[in-house]
Amino acid sequence: MAYKKTIEESMKWNLELTGLRYSLIKEMVNRPEIIDMRLSELDGEVKGVRDLVQIFDMIRRDSTEVINSLFSYGFWYVTDAIAQRF
């Protein structure tokens, strides 16, 4: 069940990202000066940029939580293993 949901969300995200890519390419052809702009600067100008930035922020936040959890688990596992030896 979770695997299917993950696949569906991944496909949806890839389709949205591809659509945004095409719209950005069209915009760059018409306005070459936006090539050097950051995505956050294009927020109000190109449709979908705000959603993409929010997705990247969500991925960054969730990844940080996972890494912190793994480090915390590793710390307590090692601490417990050392404590059991004494």
C-alpha beads as a LAMMPS data file, in Angstrom:
LAMMPS data file: protein, C-alpha beads

86 atoms
85 bonds

1 atom types
1 bond types

-500.0 500.0 xlo xhi
-500.0 500.0 ylo yhi
-500.0 500.0 zlo zhi

Masses

1 110.0

Atoms # bond

1 1 1 0.000 0.000 0.000
2 1 1 2.682 2.525 1.009
3 1 1 4.840 1.481 -1.947
4 1 1 2.003 2.159 -4.387
5 1 1 1.350 5.570 -2.814
6 1 1 5.066 6.414 -3.045
7 1 1 5.141 5.442 -6.729
8 1 1 2.045 7.543 -7.430
9 1 1 3.493 10.583 -5.664
10 1 1 6.849 10.139 -7.439
11 1 1 5.144 9.957 -10.839
12 1 1 3.038 13.031 -10.060
13 1 1 6.108 14.965 -8.925
14 1 1 8.105 13.932 -12.008
15 1 1 5.285 15.045 -14.310
16 1 1 5.011 18.401 -12.546
17 1 1 8.779 18.862 -12.670
18 1 1 8.848 18.042 -16.396
19 1 1 6.047 20.522 -17.057
20 1 1 7.873 23.207 -15.110
21 1 1 11.075 22.431 -17.022
22 1 1 9.333 22.982 -20.366
23 1 1 7.745 26.235 -19.221
24 1 1 11.120 27.490 -17.926
25 1 1 12.810 26.611 -21.227
26 1 1 10.139 28.542 -23.154
27 1 1 10.545 31.468 -20.777
28 1 1 14.358 31.414 -21.184
29 1 1 14.024 31.518 -24.969
30 1 1 11.786 34.578 -24.697
31 1 1 13.729 36.267 -21.872
32 1 1 17.390 35.131 -21.730
33 1 1 18.073 37.320 -18.664
34 1 1 16.204 34.880 -16.408
35 1 1 18.870 32.222 -16.952
36 1 1 20.951 33.751 -14.159
37 1 1 18.007 34.177 -11.779
38 1 1 17.276 31.923 -8.815
39 1 1 14.053 29.934 -8.714
40 1 1 12.884 31.951 -5.727
41 1 1 13.213 35.134 -7.816
42 1 1 10.910 33.653 -10.468
43 1 1 8.236 32.844 -7.908
44 1 1 5.575 35.210 -9.206
45 1 1 6.618 35.094 -12.852
46 1 1 6.557 31.404 -13.792
47 1 1 3.686 29.144 -12.799
48 1 1 4.717 26.190 -10.641
49 1 1 7.930 27.626 -9.225
50 1 1 6.428 28.203 -5.762
51 1 1 5.220 24.583 -5.610
52 1 1 8.641 23.291 -6.643
53 1 1 10.433 25.377 -4.035
54 1 1 7.985 24.139 -1.378
55 1 1 8.608 20.527 -2.433
56 1 1 12.376 21.009 -2.186
57 1 1 11.972 22.594 1.246
58 1 1 9.807 19.662 2.359
59 1 1 12.368 17.144 1.072
60 1 1 15.170 19.027 2.841
61 1 1 13.227 19.144 6.111
62 1 1 12.193 15.478 5.955
63 1 1 15.701 14.354 5.011
64 1 1 17.133 16.279 7.942
65 1 1 14.686 14.564 10.302
66 1 1 15.632 11.121 8.955
67 1 1 19.369 11.793 9.257
68 1 1 18.989 13.204 12.763
69 1 1 16.961 10.147 13.774
70 1 1 19.611 7.807 12.383
71 1 1 22.400 9.640 14.194
72 1 1 20.409 9.650 17.413
73 1 1 19.669 5.931 17.097
74 1 1 23.335 5.185 16.350
75 1 1 24.486 7.214 19.335
76 1 1 22.133 5.417 21.732
77 1 1 22.952 2.014 20.215
78 1 1 26.689 2.546 20.698
79 1 1 26.164 4.005 24.178
80 1 1 24.031 1.004 25.154
81 1 1 26.579 -1.457 23.736
82 1 1 29.391 0.185 25.700
83 1 1 27.296 0.306 28.889
84 1 1 26.552 -3.433 28.635
85 1 1 30.272 -4.229 28.588
86 1 1 30.829 -2.640 32.011

Bonds

1 1 1 2
2 1 2 3
3 1 3 4
4 1 4 5
5 1 5 6
6 1 6 7
7 1 7 8
8 1 8 9
9 1 9 10
10 1 10 11
11 1 11 12
12 1 12 13
13 1 13 14
14 1 14 15
15 1 15 16
16 1 16 17
17 1 17 18
18 1 18 19
19 1 19 20
20 1 20 21
21 1 21 22
22 1 22 23
23 1 23 24
24 1 24 25
25 1 25 26
26 1 26 27
27 1 27 28
28 1 28 29
29 1 29 30
30 1 30 31
31 1 31 32
32 1 32 33
33 1 33 34
34 1 34 35
35 1 35 36
36 1 36 37
37 1 37 38
38 1 38 39
39 1 39 40
40 1 40 41
41 1 41 42
42 1 42 43
43 1 43 44
44 1 44 45
45 1 45 46
46 1 46 47
47 1 47 48
48 1 48 49
49 1 49 50
50 1 50 51
51 1 51 52
52 1 52 53
53 1 53 54
54 1 54 55
55 1 55 56
56 1 56 57
57 1 57 58
58 1 58 59
59 1 59 60
60 1 60 61
61 1 61 62
62 1 62 63
63 1 63 64
64 1 64 65
65 1 65 66
66 1 66 67
67 1 67 68
68 1 68 69
69 1 69 70
70 1 70 71
71 1 71 72
72 1 72 73
73 1 73 74
74 1 74 75
75 1 75 76
76 1 76 77
77 1 77 78
78 1 78 79
79 1 79 80
80 1 80 81
81 1 81 82
82 1 82 83
83 1 83 84
84 1 84 85
85 1 85 86
